[in-house]
């Protein structure tokens, strides 16, 4: 029992989530670039995971499959990009929501100080400093720190589910590469 609990507490992956698809995890930053249109659309892609292939590669550097087995694709299917987009959007949404929550808390703190705080703490200058400085700190804390972690977990789960579904459908339709 104690051992199991110990195991449970060991850190797992980023923000406590381990993707069952390590290559999908590795592909996310590449797909983000593609979704942000920072890289050209063209190229040769792995027929299994749609990672961009290096020239003359014999093996995909993302999923490690041999290209003889996986085949080569000349584009990334929209449904696959959608899965990566879901992760990206979910994470961004949580960062924004977290930052917004931080600002709301700072605003309430400001109002509280102005309205009720005694003496020095009730000074509008102090309250304003709390609003601005506290707003910044809380927005950072709830956005990029806490919100990003929740968003990362939720977004990754959503993406992996979509990828699993894609794999299943591809297998069923038998149209693989
Ligand atoms: Zn691959």
Backbone and ligand atoms as CSV (ligand in chain L), in Angstrom:
chain,resi,resn,atom,element,x,y,z
A,1,UNK,N,N,0.845,-1.208,0.000
A,1,UNK,CA,C,0.000,0.000,0.000
A,1,UNK,C,C,0.878,1.254,0.000
A,2,UNK,N,N,1.800,1.303,0.962
A,2,UNK,CA,C,2.665,2.479,1.090
A,2,UNK,C,C,3.490,2.665,-0.186
A,3,UNK,N,N,3.898,1.532,-0.735
A,3,UNK,CA,C,4.728,1.600,-1.943
A,3,UNK,C,C,3.954,2.188,-3.120
A,4,UNK,N,N,2.702,1.746,-3.203
A,4,UNK,CA,C,1.859,2.240,-4.288
A,4,UNK,C,C,1.661,3.744,-4.160
A,5,UNK,N,N,1.463,4.188,-2.912
A,5,UNK,CA,C,1.258,5.607,-2.670
A,5,UNK,C,C,2.516,6.383,-3.050
A,6,UNK,N,N,3.634,5.799,-2.744
A,6,UNK,CA,C,4.920,6.418,-3.070
A,6,UNK,C,C,5.007,6.626,-4.579
A,7,UNK,N,N,4.646,5.573,-5.284
A,7,UNK,CA,C,4.724,5.612,-6.738
A,7,UNK,C,C,3.820,6.710,-7.299
A,8,UNK,N,N,2.666,6.812,-6.664
A,8,UNK,CA,C,1.672,7.803,-7.098
A,8,UNK,C,C,2.226,9.208,-7.014
A,9,UNK,N,N,3.090,9.424,-6.029
A,9,UNK,CA,C,3.590,10.773,-5.786
A,9,UNK,C,C,4.777,11.149,-6.671
A,10,UNK,N,N,5.349,10.160,-7.332
A,10,UNK,CA,C,6.496,10.473,-8.185
A,10,UNK,C,C,6.069,11.380,-9.335
A,11,UNK,N,N,6.920,12.347,-9.659
A,11,UNK,CA,C,6.532,13.260,-10.739
A,11,UNK,C,C,6.375,12.512,-12.054
A,12,UNK,N,N,5.326,12.878,-12.775
A,12,UNK,CA,C,5.066,12.203,-14.048
A,12,UNK,C,C,4.985,13.225,-15.153
A,13,UNK,N,N,5.865,13.140,-16.100
A,13,UNK,CA,C,5.801,13.980,-17.288
A,13,UNK,C,C,5.703,15.466,-16.979
A,14,UNK,N,N,5.243,16.235,-17.952
A,14,UNK,CA,C,5.059,17.667,-17.763
A,14,UNK,C,C,3.702,17.894,-17.134
A,15,UNK,N,N,3.666,18.691,-16.070
A,15,UNK,CA,C,2.406,19.045,-15.409
A,15,UNK,C,C,1.575,17.820,-15.048
A,16,UNK,N,N,2.237,16.716,-14.737
A,16,UNK,CA,C,1.513,15.538,-14.261
A,16,UNK,C,C,0.751,14.790,-15.328
A,17,UNK,N,N,1.117,14.968,-16.581
A,17,UNK,CA,C,0.434,14.197,-17.622
A,17,UNK,C,C,1.460,13.560,-18.549
A,18,UNK,N,N,1.308,12.262,-18.772
A,18,UNK,CA,C,2.180,11.582,-19.718
A,18,UNK,C,C,1.350,11.143,-20.903
A,19,UNK,N,N,1.715,11.617,-22.064
A,19,UNK,CA,C,0.971,11.234,-23.252
A,19,UNK,C,C,1.279,9.782,-23.592
A,20,UNK,N,N,0.237,9.016,-23.947
A,20,UNK,CA,C,0.496,7.644,-24.389
A,20,UNK,C,C,1.185,7.639,-25.759
A,21,UNK,N,N,1.267,8.791,-26.392
A,21,UNK,CA,C,1.905,8.892,-27.704
A,21,UNK,C,C,3.077,9.865,-27.633
A,22,UNK,N,N,4.266,9.370,-27.259
A,22,UNK,CA,C,5.419,10.265,-27.104
A,22,UNK,C,C,5.724,11.060,-28.376
A,23,UNK,N,N,5.489,10.454,-29.540
A,23,UNK,CA,C,5.796,11.175,-30.783
A,23,UNK,C,C,4.822,12.325,-31.012
A,24,UNK,N,N,3.583,12.176,-30.537
A,24,UNK,CA,C,2.599,13.255,-30.663
A,24,UNK,C,C,3.045,14.442,-29.814
A,25,UNK,N,N,3.519,14.099,-28.617
A,25,UNK,CA,C,4.051,15.116,-27.707
A,25,UNK,C,C,5.211,15.873,-28.368
A,26,UNK,N,N,6.066,15.091,-29.030
A,26,UNK,CA,C,7.244,15.685,-29.677
A,26,UNK,C,C,6.845,16.521,-30.895
A,27,UNK,N,N,5.758,16.117,-31.519
A,27,UNK,CA,C,5.318,16.817,-32.731
A,27,UNK,C,C,4.587,18.121,-32.422
A,28,UNK,N,N,4.056,18.247,-31.205
A,28,UNK,CA,C,3.229,19.412,-30.886
A,28,UNK,C,C,3.900,20.756,-31.233
A,29,UNK,N,N,5.154,20.996,-30.794
A,29,UNK,CA,C,5.750,22.297,-31.138
A,29,UNK,C,C,5.884,22.513,-32.648
A,30,UNK,N,N,6.140,21.432,-33.394
A,30,UNK,CA,C,6.229,21.546,-34.859
A,30,UNK,C,C,4.884,21.892,-35.449
A,31,UNK,N,N,3.848,21.223,-34.934
A,31,UNK,CA,C,2.508,21.477,-35.443
A,31,UNK,C,C,2.047,22.885,-35.046
A,32,UNK,N,N,2.480,23.342,-33.856
A,32,UNK,CA,C,2.154,24.712,-33.442
A,32,UNK,C,C,2.724,25.701,-34.451
A,33,UNK,N,N,3.970,25.471,-34.865
A,33,UNK,CA,C,4.603,26.348,-35.858
A,33,UNK,C,C,3.818,26.324,-37.153
A,34,UNK,N,N,3.409,25.143,-37.512
A,34,UNK,CA,C,2.646,24.987,-38.745
A,34,UNK,C,C,1.294,25.710,-38.617
A,35,UNK,N,N,0.649,25.562,-37.446
A,35,UNK,CA,C,-0.645,26.209,-37.230
A,35,UNK,C,C,-0.502,27.733,-37.194
A,36,UNK,N,N,0.648,28.207,-36.737
A,36,UNK,CA,C,0.902,29.655,-36.717
A,36,UNK,C,C,1.444,30.135,-38.063
A,37,UNK,N,N,1.509,29.237,-39.013
A,37,UNK,CA,C,2.006,29.534,-40.367
A,37,UNK,C,C,3.426,30.075,-40.349
A,38,UNK,N,N,4.257,29.532,-39.463
A,38,UNK,CA,C,5.659,29.944,-39.421
A,38,UNK,C,C,6.519,29.054,-40.302
A,39,UNK,N,N,5.948,27.957,-40.760
A,39,UNK,CA,C,6.702,27.053,-41.632
A,39,UNK,C,C,5.862,26.777,-42.878
A,40,UNK,N,N,6.515,26.520,-43.981
A,40,UNK,CA,C,5.778,26.234,-45.212
A,40,UNK,C,C,4.951,24.968,-45.084
A,41,UNK,N,N,3.878,24.898,-45.880
A,41,UNK,CA,C,2.966,23.752,-45.805
A,41,UNK,C,C,3.550,22.502,-46.431
A,42,UNK,N,N,4.381,22.724,-47.407
A,42,UNK,CA,C,4.850,21.584,-48.191
A,42,UNK,C,C,5.910,20.750,-47.493
A,43,UNK,N,N,6.330,19.708,-48.172
A,43,UNK,CA,C,7.362,18.845,-47.636
A,43,UNK,C,C,6.922,17.405,-47.691
A,44,UNK,N,N,7.748,16.560,-47.135
A,44,UNK,CA,C,7.431,15.133,-47.084
A,44,UNK,C,C,7.208,14.762,-45.630
A,45,UNK,N,N,6.113,14.067,-45.398
A,45,UNK,CA,C,5.774,13.741,-44.028
A,45,UNK,C,C,5.704,12.230,-43.821
A,46,UNK,N,N,5.966,11.841,-42.592
A,46,UNK,CA,C,5.855,10.428,-42.235
A,46,UNK,C,C,4.414,9.974,-42.461
A,47,UNK,N,N,4.244,8.835,-43.070
A,47,UNK,CA,C,2.904,8.337,-43.374
A,47,UNK,C,C,2.164,7.843,-42.145
A,48,UNK,N,N,2.870,7.681,-41.049
A,48,UNK,CA,C,2.198,7.233,-39.833
A,48,UNK,C,C,1.825,8.401,-38.925
A,49,UNK,N,N,2.826,9.241,-38.574
A,49,UNK,CA,C,2.566,10.306,-37.595
A,49,UNK,C,C,2.537,11.702,-38.212
A,50,UNK,N,N,2.888,11.837,-39.464
A,50,UNK,CA,C,2.902,13.114,-40.179
A,50,UNK,C,C,3.953,14.088,-39.658
A,51,UNK,N,N,5.035,13.541,-39.101
A,51,UNK,CA,C,6.170,14.384,-38.750
A,51,UNK,C,C,6.905,14.740,-40.044
A,52,UNK,N,N,7.465,15.956,-40.075
A,52,UNK,CA,C,8.210,16.378,-41.258
A,52,UNK,C,C,9.479,15.532,-41.375
A,53,UNK,N,N,9.715,15.022,-42.560
A,53,UNK,CA,C,10.877,14.153,-42.755
A,53,UNK,C,C,12.084,14.947,-43.225
A,54,UNK,N,N,13.243,14.502,-42.781
A,54,UNK,CA,C,14.471,15.092,-43.304
A,54,UNK,C,C,14.754,14.477,-44.660
A,55,UNK,N,N,15.487,15.194,-45.447
A,55,UNK,CA,C,15.856,14.690,-46.759
A,55,UNK,C,C,16.584,13.365,-46.621
A,56,UNK,N,N,16.247,12.431,-47.463
A,56,UNK,CA,C,16.902,11.134,-47.516
A,56,UNK,C,C,16.780,10.328,-46.228
A,57,UNK,N,N,15.797,10.664,-45.386
A,57,UNK,CA,C,15.621,9.902,-44.144
A,57,UNK,C,C,15.066,8.516,-44.482
A,58,UNK,N,N,15.483,7.536,-43.714
A,58,UNK,CA,C,14.937,6.194,-43.903
A,58,UNK,C,C,13.978,5.848,-42.789
A,59,UNK,N,N,14.062,6.666,-41.740
A,59,UNK,CA,C,13.285,6.398,-40.552
A,59,UNK,C,C,12.720,7.725,-40.060
A,60,UNK,N,N,11.485,7.725,-39.573
A,60,UNK,CA,C,10.891,8.956,-39.035
A,60,UNK,C,C,11.563,9.291,-37.705
A,61,UNK,N,N,11.944,10.552,-37.537
A,61,UNK,CA,C,12.646,10.909,-36.301
A,61,UNK,C,C,11.666,11.126,-35.150
A,62,UNK,N,N,10.366,11.095,-35.438
A,62,UNK,CA,C,9.390,11.292,-34.368
A,62,UNK,C,C,8.858,9.958,-33.844
A,63,UNK,N,N,8.298,9.142,-34.726
A,63,UNK,CA,C,7.712,7.886,-34.255
A,63,UNK,C,C,8.668,6.706,-34.451
A,64,UNK,N,N,9.799,6.970,-35.076
A,64,UNK,CA,C,10.860,5.964,-35.243
A,64,UNK,C,C,10.501,4.818,-36.183
A,65,UNK,N,N,9.374,4.946,-36.863
A,65,UNK,CA,C,9.022,3.884,-37.804
A,65,UNK,C,C,9.872,4.023,-39.066
A,66,UNK,N,N,10.154,2.892,-39.662
A,66,UNK,CA,C,10.881,2.948,-40.927
A,66,UNK,C,C,9.903,3.405,-41.998
A,67,UNK,N,N,10.391,4.203,-42.927
A,67,UNK,CA,C,9.487,4.782,-43.923
A,67,UNK,C,C,9.019,3.744,-44.920
A,68,UNK,N,N,9.787,2.675,-45.033
A,68,UNK,CA,C,9.360,1.576,-45.890
A,68,UNK,C,C,8.054,1.000,-45.352
A,69,UNK,N,N,7.942,1.020,-44.019
A,69,UNK,CA,C,6.758,0.470,-43.362
A,69,UNK,C,C,5.644,1.519,-43.269
A,70,UNK,N,N,6.013,2.756,-42.919
A,70,UNK,CA,C,5.014,3.791,-42.651
A,70,UNK,C,C,4.549,4.497,-43.918
A,71,UNK,N,N,5.374,4.526,-44.914
A,71,UNK,CA,C,5.019,5.268,-46.120
A,71,UNK,C,C,5.279,6.747,-45.941
A,72,UNK,N,N,5.075,7.496,-47.025
A,72,UNK,CA,C,5.340,8.930,-47.010
A,72,UNK,C,C,4.077,9.655,-47.445
A,73,UNK,N,N,3.764,10.765,-46.762
A,73,UNK,CA,C,2.612,11.577,-47.132
A,73,UNK,C,C,3.109,12.938,-47.588
A,74,UNK,N,N,2.389,13.564,-48.522
A,74,UNK,CA,C,2.868,14.878,-48.957
A,74,UNK,C,C,2.107,16.026,-48.312
A,75,UNK,N,N,1.212,15.689,-47.365
A,75,UNK,CA,C,0.550,16.743,-46.595
A,75,UNK,C,C,0.062,16.171,-45.272
A,76,UNK,N,N,-0.289,17.068,-44.346
A,76,UNK,CA,C,-0.830,16.643,-43.053
A,76,UNK,C,C,-2.352,16.749,-43.137
A,77,UNK,N,N,-3.085,15.661,-42.863
A,77,UNK,CA,C,-4.548,15.713,-42.940
A,77,UNK,C,C,-5.123,16.759,-41.985
A,78,UNK,N,N,-6.210,17.390,-42.404
A,78,UNK,CA,C,-6.853,18.432,-41.589
A,78,UNK,C,C,-7.256,17.914,-40.210
A,79,UNK,N,N,-7.764,16.678,-40.152
A,79,UNK,CA,C,-8.195,16.134,-38.863
A,79,UNK,C,C,-7.033,15.994,-37.894
A,80,UNK,N,N,-5.857,15.712,-38.427
A,80,UNK,CA,C,-4.680,15.580,-37.578
A,80,UNK,C,C,-4.285,16.953,-37.055
A,81,UNK,N,N,-4.278,17.945,-37.932
A,81,UNK,CA,C,-3.952,19.314,-37.500
A,81,UNK,C,C,-4.959,19.805,-36.466
A,82,UNK,N,N,-6.214,19.386,-36.642
A,82,UNK,CA,C,-7.255,19.804,-35.700
A,82,UNK,C,C,-6.966,19.304,-34.282
A,83,UNK,N,N,-6.416,18.106,-34.178
A,83,UNK,CA,C,-6.089,17.552,-32.862
A,83,UNK,C,C,-5.021,18.408,-32.179
A,84,UNK,N,N,-4.008,18.798,-32.951
A,84,UNK,CA,C,-2.947,19.638,-32.379
A,84,UNK,C,C,-3.468,21.036,-32.051
A,85,UNK,N,N,-4.399,21.499,-32.883
A,85,UNK,CA,C,-4.990,22.813,-32.642
A,85,UNK,C,C,-5.803,22.798,-31.345
A,86,UNK,N,N,-6.473,21.672,-31.087
A,86,UNK,CA,C,-7.286,21.553,-29.874
A,86,UNK,C,C,-6.403,21.697,-28.644
A,87,UNK,N,N,-5.236,21.082,-28.672
A,87,UNK,CA,C,-4.308,21.188,-27.542
A,87,UNK,C,C,-3.855,22.643,-27.371
A,88,UNK,N,N,-3.457,23.245,-28.466
A,88,UNK,CA,C,-2.951,24.614,-28.443
A,88,UNK,C,C,-4.007,25.587,-27.920
A,89,UNK,N,N,-5.215,25.475,-28.444
A,89,UNK,CA,C,-6.281,26.405,-28.068
A,89,UNK,C,C,-6.683,26.212,-26.606
A,90,UNK,N,N,-6.774,24.947,-26.184
A,90,UNK,CA,C,-7.173,24.670,-24.801
A,90,UNK,C,C,-6.161,25.277,-23.844
A,91,UNK,N,N,-4.884,25.092,-24.148
A,91,UNK,CA,C,-3.845,25.626,-23.270
A,91,UNK,C,C,-3.905,27.155,-23.249
A,92,UNK,N,N,-4.050,27.754,-24.409
A,92,UNK,CA,C,-4.110,29.218,-24.477
A,92,UNK,C,C,-5.302,29.757,-23.691
A,93,UNK,N,N,-6.437,29.046,-23.821
A,93,UNK,CA,C,-7.641,29.496,-23.147
A,93,UNK,C,C,-7.443,29.489,-21.626
A,94,UNK,N,N,-6.815,28.433,-21.126
A,94,UNK,CA,C,-6.594,28.345,-19.680
A,94,UNK,C,C,-5.614,29.390,-19.192
A,95,UNK,N,N,-4.613,29.706,-19.986
A,95,UNK,CA,C,-3.656,30.762,-19.602
A,95,UNK,C,C,-4.393,32.101,-19.512
A,96,UNK,N,N,-5.230,32.374,-20.504
A,96,UNK,CA,C,-5.965,33.640,-20.494
A,96,UNK,C,C,-6.950,33.709,-19.338
A,97,UNK,N,N,-7.668,32.593,-19.125
A,97,UNK,CA,C,-8.643,32.581,-18.033
A,97,UNK,C,C,-7.950,32.771,-16.693
A,98,UNK,N,N,-6.800,32.123,-16.521
A,98,UNK,CA,C,-6.043,32.231,-15.277
A,98,UNK,C,C,-5.584,33.654,-15.041
A,99,UNK,N,N,-5.035,34.276,-16.087
A,99,UNK,CA,C,-4.555,35.650,-15.964
A,99,UNK,C,C,-5.708,36.587,-15.633
A,100,UNK,N,N,-6.845,36.350,-16.258
A,100,UNK,CA,C,-8.022,37.171,-16.020
A,100,UNK,C,C,-8.481,37.029,-14.570
A,101,UNK,N,N,-8.487,35.809,-14.080
A,101,UNK,CA,C,-8.859,35.541,-12.689
A,101,UNK,C,C,-7.916,36.293,-11.742
A,102,UNK,N,N,-6.625,36.274,-12.053
A,102,UNK,CA,C,-5.631,36.987,-11.239
A,102,UNK,C,C,-5.944,38.471,-11.180
A,103,UNK,N,N,-6.322,39.050,-12.309
A,103,UNK,CA,C,-6.644,40.477,-12.358
A,103,UNK,C,C,-7.913,40.785,-11.571
A,104,UNK,N,N,-8.866,39.866,-11.636
A,104,UNK,CA,C,-10.114,40.074,-10.890
A,104,UNK,C,C,-9.833,40.053,-9.384
A,105,UNK,N,N,-9.007,39.113,-8.960
A,105,UNK,CA,C,-8.671,39.034,-7.533
A,105,UNK,C,C,-7.966,40.312,-7.091
A,106,UNK,N,N,-7.023,40.796,-7.907
A,106,UNK,CA,C,-6.308,42.030,-7.571
A,106,UNK,C,C,-7.275,43.210,-7.493
A,107,UNK,N,N,-8.265,43.222,-8.370
A,107,UNK,CA,C,-9.247,44.311,-8.369
A,107,UNK,C,C,-10.078,44.295,-7.093
A,108,UNK,N,N,-10.486,43.099,-6.671
A,108,UNK,CA,C,-11.254,43.001,-5.427
A,108,UNK,C,C,-10.400,43.412,-4.235
A,109,UNK,N,N,-9.144,43.042,-4.292
A,109,UNK,CA,C,-8.214,43.414,-3.226
A,109,UNK,C,C,-8.101,44.940,-3.160
A,110,UNK,N,N,-8.003,45.541,-4.322
A,110,UNK,CA,C,-7.920,47.003,-4.429
A,110,UNK,C,C,-9.169,47.646,-3.819
A,111,UNK,N,N,-10.335,47.168,-4.214
A,111,UNK,CA,C,-11.594,47.726,-3.720
A,111,UNK,C,C,-11.706,47.544,-2.214
A,112,UNK,N,N,-11.276,46.372,-1.760
A,112,UNK,CA,C,-11.332,46.092,-0.329
A,112,UNK,C,C,-10.441,47.081,0.433
A,113,UNK,N,N,-9.224,47.284,-0.066
A,113,UNK,CA,C,-8.281,48.174,0.611
A,113,UNK,C,C,-8.818,49.602,0.658
A,114,UNK,N,N,-9.338,50.064,-0.466
A,114,UNK,CA,C,-9.845,51.436,-0.541
A,114,UNK,C,C,-11.041,51.616,0.389
A,115,UNK,N,N,-11.910,50.606,0.416
A,115,UNK,CA,C,-13.157,50.757,1.155
A,115,UNK,C,C,-13.017,50.484,2.647
A,116,UNK,N,N,-12.239,49.472,2.998
A,116,UNK,CA,C,-12.276,49.024,4.397
A,116,UNK,C,C,-10.947,48.995,5.150
A,117,UNK,N,N,-9.816,48.973,4.416
A,117,UNK,CA,C,-8.555,48.780,5.129
A,117,UNK,C,C,-8.248,49.981,6.026
A,118,UNK,N,N,-7.743,49.711,7.219
A,118,UNK,CA,C,-7.458,50.792,8.159
A,118,UNK,C,C,-6.113,51.466,7.866
A,119,UNK,N,N,-6.020,52.718,8.211
A,119,UNK,CA,C,-4.764,53.480,8.203
A,119,UNK,C,C,-3.998,53.417,6.903
A,120,UNK,N,N,-2.740,53.075,7.055
A,120,UNK,CA,C,-1.791,53.068,5.940
A,120,UNK,C,C,-2.282,52.199,4.777
A,121,UNK,N,N,-2.815,51.045,5.092
A,121,UNK,CA,C,-3.277,50.121,4.048
A,121,UNK,C,C,-4.433,50.705,3.244
A,122,UNK,N,N,-5.160,51.614,3.856
A,122,UNK,CA,C,-6.300,52.202,3.172
A,122,UNK,C,C,-5.920,53.355,2.266
A,123,UNK,N,N,-4.663,53.753,2.305
A,123,UNK,CA,C,-4.188,54.845,1.453
A,123,UNK,C,C,-4.360,54.467,-0.027
A,124,UNK,N,N,-4.941,55.343,-0.811
A,124,UNK,CA,C,-5.195,55.009,-2.221
A,124,UNK,C,C,-3.916,54.617,-2.971
A,125,UNK,N,N,-2.796,55.225,-2.589
A,125,UNK,CA,C,-1.520,54.892,-3.247
A,125,UNK,C,C,-1.128,53.449,-3.011
A,126,UNK,N,N,-1.323,53.008,-1.779
A,126,UNK,CA,C,-1.002,51.618,-1.436
A,126,UNK,C,C,-1.931,50.679,-2.201
A,127,UNK,N,N,-3.207,51.037,-2.200
A,127,UNK,CA,C,-4.200,50.208,-2.885
A,127,UNK,C,C,-3.882,50.121,-4.376
A,128,UNK,N,N,-3.460,51.245,-4.940
A,128,UNK,CA,C,-3.143,51.285,-6.362
A,128,UNK,C,C,-1.915,50.407,-6.664
A,129,UNK,N,N,-0.931,50.484,-5.746
A,129,UNK,CA,C,0.264,49.648,-5.918
A,129,UNK,C,C,-0.118,48.171,-5.859
A,130,UNK,N,N,-1.054,47.845,-4.970
A,130,UNK,CA,C,-1.534,46.460,-4.854
A,130,UNK,C,C,-2.240,46.057,-6.143
A,131,UNK,N,N,-3.041,46.995,-6.667
A,131,UNK,CA,C,-3.788,46.698,-7.892
A,131,UNK,C,C,-2.829,46.415,-9.056
A,132,UNK,N,N,-1.833,47.277,-9.200
A,132,UNK,CA,C,-0.942,47.134,-10.358
A,132,UNK,C,C,0.072,46.002,-10.156
A,133,UNK,N,N,0.803,46.084,-9.036
A,133,UNK,CA,C,1.820,45.052,-8.754
A,133,UNK,C,C,1.180,43.702,-8.512
A,134,UNK,N,N,0.122,43.712,-7.666
A,134,UNK,CA,C,-0.564,42.461,-7.343
A,134,UNK,C,C,-1.240,41.893,-8.571
A,135,UNK,N,N,-1.808,42.780,-9.373
A,135,UNK,CA,C,-2.463,42.330,-10.599
A,135,UNK,C,C,-1.479,41.617,-11.497
A,136,UNK,N,N,-0.291,42.175,-11.601
A,136,UNK,CA,C,0.727,41.558,-12.452
A,136,UNK,C,C,1.141,40.188,-11.909
A,137,UNK,N,N,1.443,40.182,-10.611
A,137,UNK,CA,C,1.907,38.928,-9.995
A,137,UNK,C,C,0.818,37.848,-10.066
A,138,UNK,N,N,-0.401,38.242,-9.721
A,138,UNK,CA,C,-1.489,37.259,-9.719
A,138,UNK,C,C,-1.828,36.783,-11.128
A,139,UNK,N,N,-1.750,37.704,-12.096
A,139,UNK,CA,C,-2.020,37.304,-13.488
A,139,UNK,C,C,-0.955,36.306,-13.952
A,140,UNK,N,N,0.280,36.541,-13.556
A,140,UNK,CA,C,1.368,35.622,-13.919
A,140,UNK,C,C,1.192,34.275,-13.233
A,141,UNK,N,N,0.791,34.356,-11.955
A,141,UNK,CA,C,0.650,33.136,-11.163
A,141,UNK,C,C,-0.498,32.284,-11.675
A,142,UNK,N,N,-1.648,32.912,-11.920
A,142,UNK,CA,C,-2.821,32.145,-12.332
A,142,UNK,C,C,-2.817,31.823,-13.821
A,143,UNK,N,N,-2.128,32.647,-14.607
A,143,UNK,CA,C,-2.098,32.408,-16.050
A,143,UNK,C,C,-1.015,31.433,-16.457
A,144,UNK,N,N,0.204,31.961,-16.717
A,144,UNK,CA,C,1.287,31.116,-17.238
A,144,UNK,C,C,1.689,29.977,-16.292
A,145,UNK,N,N,1.454,30.146,-14.987
A,145,UNK,CA,C,1.874,29.070,-14.082
A,145,UNK,C,C,0.786,28.035,-13.852
A,146,UNK,N,N,-0.319,28.475,-13.225
A,146,UNK,CA,C,-1.367,27.496,-12.897
A,146,UNK,C,C,-2.248,27.161,-14.092
A,147,UNK,N,N,-2.737,28.198,-14.768
A,147,UNK,CA,C,-3.634,27.978,-15.905
A,147,UNK,C,C,-2.966,27.133,-16.981
A,148,UNK,N,N,-1.695,27.424,-17.232
A,148,UNK,CA,C,-0.979,26.696,-18.282
A,148,UNK,C,C,-0.873,25.210,-17.956
A,149,UNK,N,N,-0.706,24.902,-16.677
A,149,UNK,CA,C,-0.590,23.486,-16.298
A,149,UNK,C,C,-1.898,22.745,-16.511
A,150,UNK,N,N,-2.983,23.381,-16.071
A,150,UNK,CA,C,-4.294,22.755,-16.258
A,150,UNK,C,C,-4.583,22.635,-17.751
A,151,UNK,N,N,-4.310,23.712,-18.470
A,151,UNK,CA,C,-4.560,23.715,-19.909
A,151,UNK,C,C,-3.721,22.685,-20.634
A,152,UNK,N,N,-2.502,22.535,-20.183
A,152,UNK,CA,C,-1.618,21.547,-20.800
A,152,UNK,C,C,-2.198,20.141,-20.645
A,153,UNK,N,N,-2.617,19.837,-19.422
A,153,UNK,CA,C,-3.173,18.502,-19.158
A,153,UNK,C,C,-4.447,18.266,-19.959
A,154,UNK,N,N,-5.364,19.228,-19.869
A,154,UNK,CA,C,-6.648,19.053,-20.560
A,154,UNK,C,C,-6.466,19.019,-22.067
A,155,UNK,N,N,-5.635,19.942,-22.545
A,155,UNK,CA,C,-5.414,20.014,-23.985
A,155,UNK,C,C,-4.743,18.760,-24.512
A,156,UNK,N,N,-3.752,18.259,-23.784
A,156,UNK,CA,C,-3.040,17.063,-24.231
A,156,UNK,C,C,-3.978,15.869,-24.261
A,157,UNK,N,N,-4.831,15.779,-23.231
A,157,UNK,CA,C,-5.781,14.659,-23.186
A,157,UNK,C,C,-6.719,14.711,-24.381
A,158,UNK,N,N,-7.213,15.903,-24.654
A,158,UNK,CA,C,-8.139,16.079,-25.773
A,158,UNK,C,C,-7.441,15.680,-27.078
A,159,UNK,N,N,-6.226,16.186,-27.272
A,159,UNK,CA,C,-5.471,15.899,-28.490
A,159,UNK,C,C,-5.210,14.405,-28.640
A,160,UNK,N,N,-4.815,13.768,-27.553
A,160,UNK,CA,C,-4.493,12.343,-27.626
A,160,UNK,C,C,-5.731,11.508,-27.937
A,161,UNK,N,N,-6.871,11.959,-27.407
A,161,UNK,CA,C,-8.113,11.260,-27.699
A,161,UNK,C,C,-8.438,11.377,-29.189
A,162,UNK,N,N,-8.253,12.584,-29.713
A,162,UNK,CA,C,-8.528,12.811,-31.137
A,162,UNK,C,C,-7.570,12.011,-32.013
A,163,UNK,N,N,-6.328,11.931,-31.584
A,163,UNK,CA,C,-5.339,11.159,-32.336
A,163,UNK,C,C,-5.684,9.665,-32.305
A,164,UNK,N,N,-6.113,9.186,-31.133
A,164,UNK,CA,C,-6.486,7.771,-30.994
A,164,UNK,C,C,-7.637,7.447,-31.940
A,165,UNK,N,N,-8.603,8.378,-32.003
A,165,UNK,CA,C,-9.759,8.193,-32.862
A,165,UNK,C,C,-9.310,8.173,-34.332
A,166,UNK,N,N,-8.409,9.065,-34.636
A,166,UNK,CA,C,-7.880,9.140,-36.004
A,166,UNK,C,C,-7.206,7.830,-36.386
A,167,UNK,N,N,-6.380,7.325,-35.468
A,167,UNK,CA,C,-5.675,6.054,-35.732
A,167,UNK,C,C,-6.681,4.941,-35.998
A,168,UNK,N,N,-7.733,4.926,-35.168
A,168,UNK,CA,C,-8.748,3.897,-35.279
A,168,UNK,C,C,-9.444,3.977,-36.636
A,169,UNK,N,N,-9.836,5.194,-36.994
A,169,UNK,CA,C,-10.544,5.390,-38.258
A,169,UNK,C,C,-9.660,5.047,-39.446
A,170,UNK,N,N,-8.394,5.417,-39.334
A,170,UNK,CA,C,-7.478,5.165,-40.446
A,170,UNK,C,C,-7.312,3.657,-40.648
A,171,UNK,N,N,-7.252,2.967,-39.503
A,171,UNK,CA,C,-7.094,1.526,-39.570
A,171,UNK,C,C,-8.314,0.875,-40.200
A,172,UNK,N,N,-9.490,1.376,-39.760
A,172,UNK,CA,C,-10.745,0.797,-40.267
A,172,UNK,C,C,-10.931,1.032,-41.756
A,173,UNK,N,N,-10.632,2.266,-42.177
A,173,UNK,CA,C,-10.868,2.585,-43.580
A,173,UNK,C,C,-9.794,1.963,-44.463
A,174,UNK,N,N,-8.689,1.594,-43.812
A,174,UNK,CA,C,-7.631,0.917,-44.575
A,174,UNK,C,C,-6.985,1.787,-45.621
A,175,UNK,N,N,-7.101,3.115,-45.438
A,175,UNK,CA,C,-6.519,4.020,-46.422
A,175,UNK,C,C,-5.128,4.489,-46.003
A,176,UNK,N,N,-4.610,3.861,-44.955
A,176,UNK,CA,C,-3.309,4.291,-44.429
A,176,UNK,C,C,-2.309,4.435,-45.553
A,177,UNK,N,N,-1.529,5.480,-45.389
A,177,UNK,CA,C,-0.794,6.298,-46.356
A,177,UNK,C,C,-1.025,5.940,-47.804
L,1,ZN,ZN,ZN,6.532,9.147,-37.919
